[in-house]
Amino acid sequence: MTLTFYEEVGGADTFRTIVDVFYREVSQDPVLKPMYPEEDLGPAADRLRMFLEQYWGGPTAYGEQRGHPRLRMRHMPFRVDPDARDRWLRCMRTALDEAKLSPLHDATLWDYLERAAYAMVNTMEPAGIGPQAAGRPTLETRAAQRPTETP
């Protein structure tokens, strides 16, 4: 019998750990936290956990409850710029480190998460929130700073 990746890494307990640590980190990030409309991150954590479990060969609850993942579409309402992507990856890196997967499993999961994070970027414009936003021009401020042309 061939085990799924989900089973090889420890199943539900491992994915719960990864998601719990990830959202602990997200809750402390001034750029990522505002992207979650619910004050309680629990529903978002449940969705991510179910998605990851299903993707890696575990229970199919995500598809049964939410249908096709449509990740790009579901993330489109949020400004996901490179800064948000990198912050998301830092939170996920912490989660994987705390899960203590084998090097092969860690590298396999990290490769997927990194590719997915890059695919979710939907703007190159800074979000304008968080500690790095200070001093970064937005489209609006750049347009206002342009000298007007005279004939």
HUTA-V165023 format. One line per field, one symbol per residue. phi: phi as a letter, one per 20 degrees, with the letter a starting at -180 (. if undefined). Layout:
phi: ???
//
This chain:
phi: .eeeggffeomgfffffgfffgfffgfdefefgffdfefefgffffffgfffgfgenegeggffecmfglgfffegfdfdegffgffgffffffffffflffgfffffffgffffffffefcbdfffncnfefgnefdgfffffefffedf
//
